[in-house]
Amino acid sequence: MHTRSYVVASASVFGLVALVHAVRLFEGWAAQLGPFAIPPAASWLALAITASLCVAGFASLRR
C-alpha cells in the first residue's frame, strides 16, 4: 500500500470513529464495557482525539 493510500484510509477511519462518538453524544446512547459504564466525558475526549487525527491525516496530504 502506498503512503498516500494509507493516510487516506487511516484518516477516513478516524473520521468515521469521530462521527460515531459524536452521534453517541448527541443521541444520548449509553456505552458499556463489561460491567463498567463509559461516561460521556470519555466520548468527548475520544471525539476530540479522533477528529484531530482525521484532520491531521488529511492535512498531511497537502504537504
Stockholm file with secondary structure:
# STOCKHOLM 1.0

chainA/1-63         MHTRSYVVASASVFGLVALVHAVRLFEGWAAQLGPFAIPPAASWLALAITASLCVAGFASLRR
#=GR chainA/1-63 SS CCHHHHHHHHHHHHHHHHHHHHHHHHHTCCEEETTEEECHHHHHHHHHHHHHHHHHHHHHTTC
#=GC SS_cons        CCHHHHHHHHHHHHHHHHHHHHHHHHHTCCEEETTEEECHHHHHHHHHHHHHHHHHHHHHTTC
//
